[in-house]
Amino acid sequence: MRKTILLWAALSLGILLAIPAYGEWEVEKVFLKGGTTKETPLYTIWESIEFVLEADFAGQTPPENYIIEWTCSGDDGRELKGTAPADAPVHIQTMLDRPGFVRVRAHLRNEKGEIVRKPNLQGDASMVFFDGSAGVDIDQIQGIPAPPDLEAFWAHQKAKLEEVPLSVNYRTKIPCETAGVKIYVVSVACPGPAPVTGYLSIPDDATPGSLPAQVIFPGYTDARQGKQTTGPKDRIMFVINAHGYDLLKAHDPETGLEYHRQFVEAIRSNGFSYAFDPAQNCNPETAYFNGMALRVMRALQFVKSLPEWNGRDLEAQGGSQGGLQTIWAAALDPDVTLAIPNIPWCCNLAGKSCGRVSYSWGIPYVSELNYYDPVHLAKFVPKTCTVKIQRAGLGDYVCPPSGVAAFYNNLQCPKEITWVQGSTHGFIPPYQCQRFTLATPAK
């Protein structure tokens, strides 16, 4: 059966219901696959876009009365939704009248209307679903104008950084499972509410000026940074947490949990988890991101001060919030030569207020957050730095495709991005899916 529906966009459905019993049926093998009929899902304004959804039952006979329920929504604000039997592909046609993205989200539902779930899995991976997009003239997507004093603001933050001398509070060696590598717990003085803290690894045989350096930033979490027990043999690696808590205290076997609990409670604001308080964010100097950005810059300064660094190769890398921090690193330190901000968070925070299909989970937008938005900081990344986004999910609406595209478009340096169809923030399809890479030299 072929079902074709002319549409413009739709409202997302995401009702999570109890996991039903499936008996001997191997639901773990079932996937709802989707994509566009065009191999690379890039279109122009008013061009017809066709999505195809198909339930893959892995050779099993599907239970009767299963349906595919889908929603489609676009950056033009139009929306539609529908259902179709799951025993045949579903074809959905749409188009867009402006640069942007069209999103299709779909679930496989059983005869009771319940979302088909996979036992023993969490998050998106527990559902039989598809979430993906098609882009329309995405090279023309832009964010709102940057704050007029953006450059002056960051010059002031760098001045604050220089007021606190680069000094090491402690550098404590800990056991390392990698032969020939040393690991240290490190705390480095920094302006703002907390120092830089993290794990530093350096090969034993490193000579002065011999090694490239890599700074790695974490995703959004207030959990304790895990103890690092291994390290690479070909580079300096510094893995920091976003908050600067004392790692020696946090991992004390008797008092560490309580110390960390109190720290996490202290960084909450007005009942919000860190960085989410609109009142705190209404002043860019008091926003939680301010201290985080200062620690990013100081971490890079520290690594560059190590005698083993070769003075040439400096990489920043991270995903989600770590991708955001990686962008700050590339924009605010001209010595960064390679930035890898995967699924970067907080790109075009103003997108929701501008009517785009925007983030399902993210910081409430206030205009003062524009000082930290990668879309605006992109212009600060020098042409001596290469930016590689190794994964941007076309179904990632924690870090919406339109925001990531706006950031990418504003970069003037050599750049590359890989878009993955059906990939959400935490889910990468384990089957073959549409995947394509765009690469652009420096402008």
PyMOL commands that set and color helices and strands:
alter all, ss='L'
color gray80, all
select helices_A, chain A and resi 27-29+123-126+138-140+150-163+247-250+256-267+278-281+288-305+321-332+349-351+367-372+374-380+401-410
alter helices_A, ss='H'
color red, helices_A
select strands_A, chain A and resi 3-6+31-36+42-43+49-56+67-74+79-85+90-94+100-109+129-136+168-174+181-188+196-203+211-217+236-240+309-319+338-342+386-393+415-420+435-440
alter strands_A, ss='S'
color yellow, strands_A
deselect
rebuild
show_as cartoon
